[in-house]
Amino acid sequence: FGHYPFMVALHTGLLVACLIEATHRSFVPALGWPMLAVVVLAQALRWWCITTLGPRWNTRIIVVPGLPLVDRGPYRWLRHPNYVAVVLEGITLPMVHSAWVTAVVFTAVNAGLLRVRIATENAALARALAETPPSEKVT
């Protein structure tokens, strides 16, 4: 999956760009504090995802044939809840210090990356499900 190095670079770039742009922006309490609250909520969602997946959690796309999909925790309601956390973080982390250029650029580029990433994950899950013998499928 050729998008993985780009994903790592993009997320590293988010942090670096936040630091650079924040040095040129003022902290606006009316914007910064609510954005920080959403960043904290996004991290809580991320850790809920990680805790729910337990040893299955990984940043790479690895599907173990025969294992059922996780359908508890945030996965009860969303197929890709960690990406909700990523989107929220990409918008709100830069905005803590009014780094709107970083927020806009990261969000736009990340939207394209997420389209590829989610399509790749869904294809891998579909392949694994198709390869699982009927006697081992959990429904």
GULUM-489496 format. One record per atom (N, C-alpha, C): residue number from 1; residue in three letters; atom name; x, y, z. Coordinates in nm, 3 decimals. Layout:
BEGIN
+-----+-----+----+---------+---------+---------+
|   k |   r |  a |    east |   north |      up |
+-----+-----+----+---------+---------+---------+
| NUM | ALA | CA |       X |       Y |       Z |
...
+-----+-----+----+---------+---------+---------+
END
This chain:
BEGIN
+-----+-----+----+---------+---------+---------+
|   k |   r |  a |    east |   north |      up |
+-----+-----+----+---------+---------+---------+
|   1 | PHE |  N |   0.085 |  -0.118 |   0.000 |
|   1 | PHE | CA |   0.000 |   0.000 |   0.000 |
|   1 | PHE |  C |   0.090 |   0.123 |   0.000 |
|   2 | GLY |  N |   0.108 |   0.184 |  -0.116 |
|   2 | GLY | CA |   0.201 |   0.293 |  -0.134 |
|   2 | GLY |  C |   0.168 |   0.422 |  -0.064 |
|   3 | HIS |  N |   0.050 |   0.434 |  -0.007 |
|   3 | HIS | CA |   0.012 |   0.560 |   0.057 |
|   3 | HIS |  C |   0.068 |   0.574 |   0.199 |
|   4 | TYR |  N |   0.117 |   0.467 |   0.259 |
|   4 | TYR | CA |   0.158 |   0.471 |   0.400 |
|   4 | TYR |  C |   0.270 |   0.572 |   0.427 |
|   5 | PRO |  N |   0.381 |   0.572 |   0.349 |
|   5 | PRO | CA |   0.485 |   0.672 |   0.375 |
|   5 | PRO |  C |   0.432 |   0.816 |   0.362 |
|   6 | PHE |  N |   0.342 |   0.837 |   0.266 |
|   6 | PHE | CA |   0.283 |   0.970 |   0.250 |
|   6 | PHE |  C |   0.201 |   1.007 |   0.373 |
|   7 | MET |  N |   0.127 |   0.910 |   0.428 |
|   7 | MET | CA |   0.045 |   0.934 |   0.546 |
|   7 | MET |  C |   0.134 |   0.974 |   0.666 |
|   8 | VAL |  N |   0.244 |   0.904 |   0.684 |
|   8 | VAL | CA |   0.337 |   0.936 |   0.792 |
|   8 | VAL |  C |   0.394 |   1.077 |   0.773 |
|   9 | ALA |  N |   0.434 |   1.107 |   0.651 |
|   9 | ALA | CA |   0.490 |   1.240 |   0.622 |
|   9 | ALA |  C |   0.386 |   1.349 |   0.643 |
|  10 | LEU |  N |   0.263 |   1.325 |   0.600 |
|  10 | LEU | CA |   0.158 |   1.425 |   0.615 |
|  10 | LEU |  C |   0.130 |   1.455 |   0.762 |
|  11 | HIS |  N |   0.122 |   1.351 |   0.843 |
|  11 | HIS | CA |   0.092 |   1.373 |   0.985 |
|  11 | HIS |  C |   0.211 |   1.436 |   1.059 |
|  12 | THR |  N |   0.331 |   1.401 |   1.019 |
|  12 | THR | CA |   0.449 |   1.468 |   1.075 |
|  12 | THR |  C |   0.448 |   1.615 |   1.032 |
|  13 | GLY |  N |   0.415 |   1.638 |   0.906 |
|  13 | GLY | CA |   0.406 |   1.774 |   0.854 |
|  13 | GLY |  C |   0.302 |   1.858 |   0.927 |
|  14 | LEU |  N |   0.193 |   1.795 |   0.968 |
|  14 | LEU | CA |   0.091 |   1.868 |   1.045 |
|  14 | LEU |  C |   0.153 |   1.925 |   1.172 |
|  15 | LEU |  N |   0.225 |   1.842 |   1.245 |
|  15 | LEU | CA |   0.284 |   1.888 |   1.371 |
|  15 | LEU |  C |   0.389 |   1.997 |   1.348 |
|  16 | VAL |  N |   0.473 |   1.977 |   1.248 |
|  16 | VAL | CA |   0.576 |   2.077 |   1.217 |
|  16 | VAL |  C |   0.512 |   2.208 |   1.172 |
|  17 | ALA |  N |   0.414 |   2.200 |   1.083 |
|  17 | ALA | CA |   0.347 |   2.320 |   1.034 |
|  17 | ALA |  C |   0.275 |   2.393 |   1.146 |
|  18 | CYS |  N |   0.214 |   2.318 |   1.238 |
|  18 | CYS | CA |   0.149 |   2.382 |   1.354 |
|  18 | CYS |  C |   0.249 |   2.466 |   1.433 |
|  19 | LEU |  N |   0.365 |   2.407 |   1.459 |
|  19 | LEU | CA |   0.467 |   2.479 |   1.535 |
|  19 | LEU |  C |   0.515 |   2.603 |   1.461 |
|  20 | ILE |  N |   0.541 |   2.589 |   1.333 |
|  20 | ILE | CA |   0.592 |   2.702 |   1.254 |
|  20 | ILE |  C |   0.487 |   2.813 |   1.245 |
|  21 | GLU |  N |   0.365 |   2.776 |   1.206 |
|  21 | GLU | CA |   0.263 |   2.879 |   1.189 |
|  21 | GLU |  C |   0.223 |   2.942 |   1.322 |
|  22 | ALA |  N |   0.221 |   2.864 |   1.428 |
|  22 | ALA | CA |   0.182 |   2.916 |   1.559 |
|  22 | ALA |  C |   0.278 |   3.024 |   1.609 |
|  23 | THR |  N |   0.403 |   3.019 |   1.565 |
|  23 | THR | CA |   0.498 |   3.122 |   1.607 |
|  23 | THR |  C |   0.466 |   3.258 |   1.545 |
|  24 | HIS |  N |   0.383 |   3.258 |   1.440 |
|  24 | HIS | CA |   0.345 |   3.382 |   1.371 |
|  24 | HIS |  C |   0.200 |   3.423 |   1.399 |
|  25 | ARG |  N |   0.134 |   3.352 |   1.486 |
|  25 | ARG | CA |  -0.007 |   3.380 |   1.515 |
|  25 | ARG |  C |  -0.024 |   3.407 |   1.664 |
|  26 | SER |  N |  -0.126 |   3.480 |   1.696 |
|  26 | SER | CA |  -0.157 |   3.507 |   1.836 |
|  26 | SER |  C |  -0.253 |   3.401 |   1.888 |
|  27 | PHE |  N |  -0.243 |   3.375 |   2.017 |
|  27 | PHE | CA |  -0.341 |   3.287 |   2.081 |
|  27 | PHE |  C |  -0.465 |   3.371 |   2.108 |
|  28 | VAL |  N |  -0.575 |   3.329 |   2.052 |
|  28 | VAL | CA |  -0.703 |   3.398 |   2.071 |
|  28 | VAL |  C |  -0.787 |   3.308 |   2.162 |
|  29 | PRO |  N |  -0.801 |   3.346 |   2.290 |
|  29 | PRO | CA |  -0.868 |   3.257 |   2.386 |
|  29 | PRO |  C |  -1.007 |   3.210 |   2.342 |
|  30 | ALA |  N |  -1.086 |   3.297 |   2.281 |
|  30 | ALA | CA |  -1.222 |   3.258 |   2.240 |
|  30 | ALA |  C |  -1.221 |   3.148 |   2.134 |
|  31 | LEU |  N |  -1.112 |   3.137 |   2.058 |
|  31 | LEU | CA |  -1.097 |   3.031 |   1.959 |
|  31 | LEU |  C |  -1.011 |   2.917 |   2.013 |
|  32 | GLY |  N |  -0.901 |   2.951 |   2.076 |
|  32 | GLY | CA |  -0.803 |   2.852 |   2.119 |
|  32 | GLY |  C |  -0.853 |   2.753 |   2.222 |
|  33 | TRP |  N |  -0.924 |   2.801 |   2.324 |
|  33 | TRP | CA |  -0.971 |   2.709 |   2.429 |
|  33 | TRP |  C |  -1.076 |   2.610 |   2.377 |
|  34 | PRO |  N |  -1.177 |   2.654 |   2.301 |
|  34 | PRO | CA |  -1.270 |   2.554 |   2.246 |
|  34 | PRO |  C |  -1.201 |   2.454 |   2.151 |
|  35 | MET |  N |  -1.105 |   2.503 |   2.073 |
|  35 | MET | CA |  -1.034 |   2.413 |   1.983 |
|  35 | MET |  C |  -0.952 |   2.310 |   2.062 |
|  36 | LEU |  N |  -0.891 |   2.356 |   2.171 |
|  36 | LEU | CA |  -0.816 |   2.263 |   2.256 |
|  36 | LEU |  C |  -0.909 |   2.158 |   2.317 |
|  37 | ALA |  N |  -1.029 |   2.198 |   2.354 |
|  37 | ALA | CA |  -1.126 |   2.103 |   2.408 |
|  37 | ALA |  C |  -1.161 |   1.996 |   2.304 |
|  38 | VAL |  N |  -1.176 |   2.036 |   2.179 |
|  38 | VAL | CA |  -1.208 |   1.939 |   2.073 |
|  38 | VAL |  C |  -1.086 |   1.849 |   2.046 |
|  39 | VAL |  N |  -0.965 |   1.904 |   2.054 |
|  39 | VAL | CA |  -0.844 |   1.822 |   2.039 |
|  39 | VAL |  C |  -0.843 |   1.712 |   2.146 |
|  40 | VAL |  N |  -0.874 |   1.750 |   2.269 |
|  40 | VAL | CA |  -0.877 |   1.653 |   2.379 |
|  40 | VAL |  C |  -0.985 |   1.547 |   2.352 |
|  41 | LEU |  N |  -1.102 |   1.589 |   2.305 |
|  41 | LEU | CA |  -1.208 |   1.493 |   2.272 |
|  41 | LEU |  C |  -1.165 |   1.400 |   2.159 |
|  42 | ALA |  N |  -1.096 |   1.454 |   2.060 |
|  42 | ALA | CA |  -1.047 |   1.371 |   1.949 |
|  42 | ALA |  C |  -0.948 |   1.267 |   2.000 |
|  43 | GLN |  N |  -0.861 |   1.308 |   2.092 |
|  43 | GLN | CA |  -0.766 |   1.212 |   2.149 |
|  43 | GLN |  C |  -0.838 |   1.105 |   2.231 |
|  44 | ALA |  N |  -0.944 |   1.144 |   2.302 |
|  44 | ALA | CA |  -1.023 |   1.047 |   2.378 |
|  44 | ALA |  C |  -1.086 |   0.945 |   2.283 |
|  45 | LEU |  N |  -1.139 |   0.993 |   2.170 |
|  45 | LEU | CA |  -1.196 |   0.902 |   2.071 |
|  45 | LEU |  C |  -1.089 |   0.809 |   2.016 |
|  46 | ARG |  N |  -0.972 |   0.863 |   1.985 |
|  46 | ARG | CA |  -0.861 |   0.781 |   1.934 |
|  46 | ARG |  C |  -0.825 |   0.671 |   2.033 |
|  47 | TRP |  N |  -0.813 |   0.706 |   2.160 |
|  47 | TRP | CA |  -0.775 |   0.606 |   2.260 |
|  47 | TRP |  C |  -0.887 |   0.506 |   2.284 |
|  48 | TRP |  N |  -1.011 |   0.548 |   2.267 |
|  48 | TRP | CA |  -1.123 |   0.455 |   2.276 |
|  48 | TRP |  C |  -1.112 |   0.352 |   2.163 |
|  49 | CYS |  N |  -1.078 |   0.399 |   2.043 |
|  49 | CYS | CA |  -1.058 |   0.309 |   1.929 |
|  49 | CYS |  C |  -0.944 |   0.211 |   1.958 |
|  50 | ILE |  N |  -0.832 |   0.262 |   2.004 |
|  50 | ILE | CA |  -0.714 |   0.179 |   2.031 |
|  50 | ILE |  C |  -0.746 |   0.076 |   2.140 |
|  51 | THR |  N |  -0.812 |   0.120 |   2.246 |
|  51 | THR | CA |  -0.848 |   0.029 |   2.355 |
|  51 | THR |  C |  -0.946 |  -0.077 |   2.307 |
|  52 | THR |  N |  -1.043 |  -0.037 |   2.226 |
|  52 | THR | CA |  -1.141 |  -0.132 |   2.175 |
|  52 | THR |  C |  -1.075 |  -0.238 |   2.087 |
|  53 | LEU |  N |  -0.983 |  -0.197 |   2.002 |
|  53 | LEU | CA |  -0.915 |  -0.292 |   1.913 |
|  53 | LEU |  C |  -0.812 |  -0.377 |   1.987 |
|  54 | GLY |  N |  -0.760 |  -0.325 |   2.097 |
|  54 | GLY | CA |  -0.661 |  -0.400 |   2.175 |
|  54 | GLY |  C |  -0.542 |  -0.439 |   2.091 |
|  55 | PRO |  N |  -0.503 |  -0.567 |   2.095 |
|  55 | PRO | CA |  -0.384 |  -0.609 |   2.021 |
|  55 | PRO |  C |  -0.402 |  -0.605 |   1.869 |
|  56 | ARG |  N |  -0.525 |  -0.585 |   1.822 |
|  56 | ARG | CA |  -0.547 |  -0.574 |   1.677 |
|  56 | ARG |  C |  -0.513 |  -0.436 |   1.625 |
|  57 | TRP |  N |  -0.495 |  -0.337 |   1.712 |
|  57 | TRP | CA |  -0.470 |  -0.200 |   1.668 |
|  57 | TRP |  C |  -0.334 |  -0.193 |   1.597 |
|  58 | ASN |  N |  -0.332 |  -0.119 |   1.487 |
|  58 | ASN | CA |  -0.211 |  -0.103 |   1.410 |
|  58 | ASN |  C |  -0.232 |   0.013 |   1.314 |
|  59 | THR |  N |  -0.126 |   0.083 |   1.279 |
|  59 | THR | CA |  -0.140 |   0.191 |   1.181 |
|  59 | THR |  C |  -0.134 |   0.139 |   1.038 |
|  60 | ARG |  N |  -0.093 |   0.018 |   1.021 |
|  60 | ARG | CA |  -0.088 |  -0.044 |   0.888 |
|  60 | ARG |  C |  -0.217 |  -0.122 |   0.864 |
|  61 | ILE |  N |  -0.241 |  -0.158 |   0.741 |
|  61 | ILE | CA |  -0.361 |  -0.234 |   0.707 |
|  61 | ILE |  C |  -0.324 |  -0.382 |   0.711 |
|  62 | ILE |  N |  -0.370 |  -0.448 |   0.816 |
|  62 | ILE | CA |  -0.345 |  -0.591 |   0.834 |
|  62 | ILE |  C |  -0.479 |  -0.654 |   0.867 |
|  63 | VAL |  N |  -0.520 |  -0.749 |   0.784 |
|  63 | VAL | CA |  -0.645 |  -0.819 |   0.806 |
|  63 | VAL |  C |  -0.611 |  -0.966 |   0.830 |
|  64 | VAL |  N |  -0.658 |  -1.019 |   0.942 |
|  64 | VAL | CA |  -0.636 |  -1.160 |   0.972 |
|  64 | VAL |  C |  -0.761 |  -1.236 |   0.930 |
|  65 | PRO |  N |  -0.750 |  -1.319 |   0.827 |
|  65 | PRO | CA |  -0.867 |  -1.394 |   0.781 |
|  65 | PRO |  C |  -0.926 |  -1.478 |   0.895 |
|  66 | GLY |  N |  -1.058 |  -1.479 |   0.900 |
|  66 | GLY | CA |  -1.128 |  -1.558 |   1.000 |
|  66 | GLY |  C |  -1.165 |  -1.482 |   1.126 |
|  67 | LEU |  N |  -1.095 |  -1.373 |   1.153 |
|  67 | LEU | CA |  -1.131 |  -1.294 |   1.271 |
|  67 | LEU |  C |  -1.251 |  -1.206 |   1.236 |
|  68 | PRO |  N |  -1.349 |  -1.200 |   1.323 |
|  68 | PRO | CA |  -1.466 |  -1.116 |   1.294 |
|  68 | PRO |  C |  -1.431 |  -0.967 |   1.305 |
|  69 | LEU |  N |  -1.509 |  -0.885 |   1.237 |
|  69 | LEU | CA |  -1.494 |  -0.740 |   1.252 |
|  69 | LEU |  C |  -1.527 |  -0.702 |   1.395 |
|  70 | VAL |  N |  -1.458 |  -0.603 |   1.445 |
|  70 | VAL | CA |  -1.489 |  -0.551 |   1.578 |
|  70 | VAL |  C |  -1.617 |  -0.469 |   1.566 |
|  71 | ASP |  N |  -1.712 |  -0.498 |   1.653 |
|  71 | ASP | CA |  -1.841 |  -0.427 |   1.647 |
|  71 | ASP |  C |  -1.883 |  -0.374 |   1.784 |
|  72 | ARG |  N |  -1.785 |  -0.340 |   1.864 |
|  72 | ARG | CA |  -1.815 |  -0.281 |   1.996 |
|  72 | ARG |  C |  -1.741 |  -0.148 |   2.007 |
|  73 | GLY |  N |  -1.760 |  -0.079 |   2.118 |
|  73 | GLY | CA |  -1.698 |   0.052 |   2.134 |
|  73 | GLY |  C |  -1.749 |   0.146 |   2.026 |
|  74 | PRO |  N |  -1.664 |   0.233 |   1.977 |
|  74 | PRO | CA |  -1.709 |   0.327 |   1.873 |
|  74 | PRO |  C |  -1.741 |   0.258 |   1.741 |
|  75 | TYR |  N |  -1.694 |   0.136 |   1.723 |
|  75 | TYR | CA |  -1.720 |   0.061 |   1.600 |
|  75 | TYR |  C |  -1.865 |   0.013 |   1.592 |
|  76 | ARG |  N |  -1.939 |   0.028 |   1.701 |
|  76 | ARG | CA |  -2.084 |  -0.001 |   1.697 |
|  76 | ARG |  C |  -2.155 |   0.096 |   1.604 |
|  77 | TRP |  N |  -2.106 |   0.219 |   1.597 |
|  77 | TRP | CA |  -2.174 |   0.324 |   1.523 |
|  77 | TRP |  C |  -2.103 |   0.365 |   1.394 |
|  78 | LEU |  N |  -1.971 |   0.351 |   1.391 |
|  78 | LEU | CA |  -1.893 |   0.396 |   1.276 |
|  78 | LEU |  C |  -1.796 |   0.287 |   1.231 |
|  79 | ARG |  N |  -1.777 |   0.277 |   1.102 |
|  79 | ARG | CA |  -1.684 |   0.177 |   1.050 |
|  79 | ARG |  C |  -1.539 |   0.220 |   1.069 |
|  80 | HIS |  N |  -1.513 |   0.351 |   1.062 |
|  80 | HIS | CA |  -1.377 |   0.403 |   1.076 |
|  80 | HIS |  C |  -1.373 |   0.518 |   1.176 |
|  81 | PRO |  N |  -1.401 |   0.493 |   1.303 |
|  81 | PRO | CA |  -1.409 |   0.604 |   1.399 |
|  81 | PRO |  C |  -1.276 |   0.675 |   1.424 |
|  82 | ASN |  N |  -1.164 |   0.605 |   1.406 |
|  82 | ASN | CA |  -1.036 |   0.672 |   1.427 |
|  82 | ASN |  C |  -1.016 |   0.785 |   1.328 |
|  83 | TYR |  N |  -1.072 |   0.771 |   1.207 |
|  83 | TYR | CA |  -1.056 |   0.878 |   1.109 |
|  83 | TYR |  C |  -1.139 |   1.000 |   1.144 |
|  84 | VAL |  N |  -1.244 |   0.983 |   1.221 |
|  84 | VAL | CA |  -1.317 |   1.099 |   1.273 |
|  84 | VAL |  C |  -1.223 |   1.176 |   1.366 |
|  85 | ALA |  N |  -1.150 |   1.103 |   1.450 |
|  85 | ALA | CA |  -1.054 |   1.167 |   1.540 |
|  85 | ALA |  C |  -0.945 |   1.239 |   1.461 |
|  86 | VAL |  N |  -0.897 |   1.176 |   1.354 |
|  86 | VAL | CA |  -0.792 |   1.237 |   1.271 |
|  86 | VAL |  C |  -0.841 |   1.366 |   1.205 |
|  87 | VAL |  N |  -0.963 |   1.363 |   1.153 |
|  87 | VAL | CA |  -1.019 |   1.483 |   1.088 |
|  87 | VAL |  C |  -1.035 |   1.595 |   1.191 |
|  88 | LEU |  N |  -1.093 |   1.562 |   1.306 |
|  88 | LEU | CA |  -1.110 |   1.664 |   1.411 |
|  88 | LEU |  C |  -0.976 |   1.722 |   1.453 |
|  89 | GLU |  N |  -0.878 |   1.635 |   1.473 |
|  89 | GLU | CA |  -0.745 |   1.680 |   1.514 |
|  89 | GLU |  C |  -0.682 |   1.770 |   1.407 |
|  90 | GLY |  N |  -0.696 |   1.732 |   1.281 |
|  90 | GLY | CA |  -0.635 |   1.810 |   1.173 |
|  90 | GLY |  C |  -0.691 |   1.950 |   1.161 |
|  91 | ILE |  N |  -0.816 |   1.966 |   1.197 |
|  91 | ILE | CA |  -0.879 |   2.098 |   1.194 |
|  91 | ILE |  C |  -0.850 |   2.176 |   1.321 |
|  92 | THR |  N |  -0.867 |   2.112 |   1.435 |
|  92 | THR | CA |  -0.865 |   2.186 |   1.562 |
|  92 | THR |  C |  -0.727 |   2.208 |   1.622 |
|  93 | LEU |  N |  -0.634 |   2.113 |   1.603 |
|  93 | LEU | CA |  -0.500 |   2.132 |   1.661 |
|  93 | LEU |  C |  -0.434 |   2.259 |   1.609 |
|  94 | PRO |  N |  -0.432 |   2.282 |   1.478 |
|  94 | PRO | CA |  -0.373 |   2.407 |   1.431 |
|  94 | PRO |  C |  -0.449 |   2.531 |   1.480 |
|  95 | MET |  N |  -0.580 |   2.519 |   1.492 |
|  95 | MET | CA |  -0.661 |   2.635 |   1.529 |
|  95 | MET |  C |  -0.647 |   2.675 |   1.675 |
|  96 | VAL |  N |  -0.584 |   2.589 |   1.757 |
|  96 | VAL | CA |  -0.556 |   2.630 |   1.896 |
|  96 | VAL |  C |  -0.477 |   2.759 |   1.896 |
|  97 | HIS |  N |  -0.386 |   2.773 |   1.800 |
|  97 | HIS | CA |  -0.307 |   2.896 |   1.788 |
|  97 | HIS |  C |  -0.337 |   2.970 |   1.658 |
|  98 | SER |  N |  -0.462 |   2.959 |   1.611 |
|  98 | SER | CA |  -0.509 |   3.032 |   1.493 |
|  98 | SER |  C |  -0.430 |   3.001 |   1.366 |
|  99 | ALA |  N |  -0.374 |   2.881 |   1.358 |
|  99 | ALA | CA |  -0.294 |   2.842 |   1.241 |
|  99 | ALA |  C |  -0.388 |   2.791 |   1.132 |
| 100 | TRP |  N |  -0.463 |   2.883 |   1.076 |
| 100 | TRP | CA |  -0.568 |   2.845 |   0.981 |
| 100 | TRP |  C |  -0.515 |   2.792 |   0.849 |
| 101 | VAL |  N |  -0.398 |   2.839 |   0.806 |
| 101 | VAL | CA |  -0.341 |   2.789 |   0.680 |
| 101 | VAL |  C |  -0.309 |   2.639 |   0.695 |
| 102 | THR |  N |  -0.247 |   2.604 |   0.806 |
| 102 | THR | CA |  -0.217 |   2.463 |   0.833 |
| 102 | THR |  C |  -0.345 |   2.381 |   0.839 |
| 103 | ALA |  N |  -0.446 |   2.432 |   0.906 |
| 103 | ALA | CA |  -0.573 |   2.359 |   0.919 |
| 103 | ALA |  C |  -0.636 |   2.334 |   0.782 |
| 104 | VAL |  N |  -0.638 |   2.436 |   0.698 |
| 104 | VAL | CA |  -0.700 |   2.424 |   0.566 |
| 104 | VAL |  C |  -0.621 |   2.329 |   0.476 |
| 105 | VAL |  N |  -0.490 |   2.349 |   0.469 |
| 105 | VAL | CA |  -0.407 |   2.267 |   0.380 |
| 105 | VAL |  C |  -0.408 |   2.121 |   0.425 |
| 106 | PHE |  N |  -0.387 |   2.097 |   0.556 |
| 106 | PHE | CA |  -0.387 |   1.958 |   0.604 |
| 106 | PHE |  C |  -0.522 |   1.893 |   0.578 |
| 107 | THR |  N |  -0.631 |   1.962 |   0.607 |
| 107 | THR | CA |  -0.764 |   1.904 |   0.590 |
| 107 | THR |  C |  -0.790 |   1.867 |   0.444 |
| 108 | ALA |  N |  -0.751 |   1.954 |   0.353 |
| 108 | ALA | CA |  -0.773 |   1.926 |   0.210 |
| 108 | ALA |  C |  -0.689 |   1.808 |   0.163 |
| 109 | VAL |  N |  -0.562 |   1.807 |   0.198 |
| 109 | VAL | CA |  -0.474 |   1.697 |   0.155 |
| 109 | VAL |  C |  -0.515 |   1.567 |   0.224 |
| 110 | ASN |  N |  -0.549 |   1.576 |   0.352 |
| 110 | ASN | CA |  -0.590 |   1.457 |   0.427 |
| 110 | ASN |  C |  -0.720 |   1.398 |   0.373 |
| 111 | ALA |  N |  -0.809 |   1.481 |   0.321 |
| 111 | ALA | CA |  -0.934 |   1.429 |   0.263 |
| 111 | ALA |  C |  -0.903 |   1.334 |   0.147 |
| 112 | GLY |  N |  -0.809 |   1.373 |   0.063 |
| 112 | GLY | CA |  -0.768 |   1.285 |  -0.047 |
| 112 | GLY |  C |  -0.702 |   1.159 |   0.004 |
| 113 | LEU |  N |  -0.617 |   1.172 |   0.102 |
| 113 | LEU | CA |  -0.550 |   1.056 |   0.160 |
| 113 | LEU |  C |  -0.652 |   0.961 |   0.223 |
| 114 | LEU |  N |  -0.749 |   1.015 |   0.295 |
| 114 | LEU | CA |  -0.849 |   0.930 |   0.359 |
| 114 | LEU |  C |  -0.935 |   0.855 |   0.257 |
| 115 | ARG |  N |  -0.961 |   0.917 |   0.144 |
| 115 | ARG | CA |  -1.036 |   0.846 |   0.039 |
| 115 | ARG |  C |  -0.959 |   0.721 |  -0.004 |
| 116 | VAL |  N |  -0.828 |   0.736 |  -0.024 |
| 116 | VAL | CA |  -0.744 |   0.622 |  -0.064 |
| 116 | VAL |  C |  -0.735 |   0.521 |   0.050 |
| 117 | ARG |  N |  -0.710 |   0.571 |   0.169 |
| 117 | ARG | CA |  -0.690 |   0.484 |   0.286 |
| 117 | ARG |  C |  -0.815 |   0.400 |   0.317 |
| 118 | ILE |  N |  -0.929 |   0.465 |   0.321 |
| 118 | ILE | CA |  -1.053 |   0.394 |   0.354 |
| 118 | ILE |  C |  -1.088 |   0.295 |   0.243 |
| 119 | ALA |  N |  -1.070 |   0.335 |   0.118 |
| 119 | ALA | CA |  -1.096 |   0.242 |   0.007 |
| 119 | ALA |  C |  -1.004 |   0.121 |   0.015 |
| 120 | THR |  N |  -0.878 |   0.143 |   0.051 |
| 120 | THR | CA |  -0.781 |   0.034 |   0.063 |
| 120 | THR |  C |  -0.818 |  -0.059 |   0.178 |
| 121 | GLU |  N |  -0.856 |  -0.001 |   0.291 |
| 121 | GLU | CA |  -0.898 |  -0.083 |   0.406 |
| 121 | GLU |  C |  -1.022 |  -0.164 |   0.372 |
| 122 | ASN |  N |  -1.120 |  -0.101 |   0.311 |
| 122 | ASN | CA |  -1.243 |  -0.172 |   0.276 |
| 122 | ASN |  C |  -1.216 |  -0.285 |   0.177 |
| 123 | ALA |  N |  -1.127 |  -0.261 |   0.081 |
| 123 | ALA | CA |  -1.092 |  -0.365 |  -0.015 |
| 123 | ALA |  C |  -1.022 |  -0.482 |   0.053 |
| 124 | ALA |  N |  -0.932 |  -0.452 |   0.146 |
| 124 | ALA | CA |  -0.861 |  -0.558 |   0.219 |
| 124 | ALA |  C |  -0.960 |  -0.639 |   0.303 |
| 125 | LEU |  N |  -1.054 |  -0.572 |   0.368 |
| 125 | LEU | CA |  -1.154 |  -0.643 |   0.448 |
| 125 | LEU |  C |  -1.243 |  -0.730 |   0.359 |
| 126 | ALA |  N |  -1.282 |  -0.677 |   0.245 |
| 126 | ALA | CA |  -1.367 |  -0.753 |   0.152 |
| 126 | ALA |  C |  -1.293 |  -0.877 |   0.100 |
| 127 | ARG |  N |  -1.164 |  -0.861 |   0.067 |
| 127 | ARG | CA |  -1.085 |  -0.974 |   0.020 |
| 127 | ARG |  C |  -1.075 |  -1.082 |   0.128 |
| 128 | ALA |  N |  -1.048 |  -1.038 |   0.251 |
| 128 | ALA | CA |  -1.035 |  -1.134 |   0.361 |
| 128 | ALA |  C |  -1.166 |  -1.207 |   0.386 |
| 129 | LEU |  N |  -1.275 |  -1.134 |   0.378 |
| 129 | LEU | CA |  -1.406 |  -1.196 |   0.398 |
| 129 | LEU |  C |  -1.435 |  -1.296 |   0.286 |
| 130 | ALA |  N |  -1.400 |  -1.262 |   0.164 |
| 130 | ALA | CA |  -1.423 |  -1.351 |   0.049 |
| 130 | ALA |  C |  -1.337 |  -1.477 |   0.059 |
| 131 | GLU |  N |  -1.218 |  -1.464 |   0.120 |
| 131 | GLU | CA |  -1.126 |  -1.578 |   0.131 |
| 131 | GLU |  C |  -1.156 |  -1.667 |   0.251 |
| 132 | THR |  N |  -1.239 |  -1.622 |   0.343 |
| 132 | THR | CA |  -1.270 |  -1.700 |   0.462 |
| 132 | THR |  C |  -1.370 |  -1.810 |   0.427 |
| 133 | PRO |  N |  -1.336 |  -1.934 |   0.459 |
| 133 | PRO | CA |  -1.430 |  -2.043 |   0.432 |
| 133 | PRO |  C |  -1.563 |  -2.019 |   0.504 |
| 134 | PRO |  N |  -1.676 |  -2.058 |   0.443 |
| 134 | PRO | CA |  -1.808 |  -2.034 |   0.504 |
| 134 | PRO |  C |  -1.819 |  -2.088 |   0.647 |
| 135 | SER |  N |  -1.753 |  -2.197 |   0.676 |
| 135 | SER | CA |  -1.761 |  -2.253 |   0.810 |
| 135 | SER |  C |  -1.695 |  -2.169 |   0.916 |
| 136 | GLU |  N |  -1.603 |  -2.076 |   0.875 |
| 136 | GLU | CA |  -1.531 |  -1.992 |   0.969 |
| 136 | GLU |  C |  -1.588 |  -1.851 |   0.977 |
| 137 | LYS |  N |  -1.681 |  -1.816 |   0.890 |
| 137 | LYS | CA |  -1.735 |  -1.680 |   0.890 |
| 137 | LYS |  C |  -1.819 |  -1.657 |   1.013 |
| 138 | VAL |  N |  -1.800 |  -1.543 |   1.073 |
| 138 | VAL | CA |  -1.879 |  -1.502 |   1.189 |
| 138 | VAL |  C |  -1.972 |  -1.392 |   1.142 |
| 139 | THR |  N |  -2.100 |  -1.411 |   1.160 |
| 139 | THR | CA |  -2.195 |  -1.308 |   1.116 |
| 139 | THR |  C |  -2.268 |  -1.246 |   1.231 |
+-----+-----+----+---------+---------+---------+
END
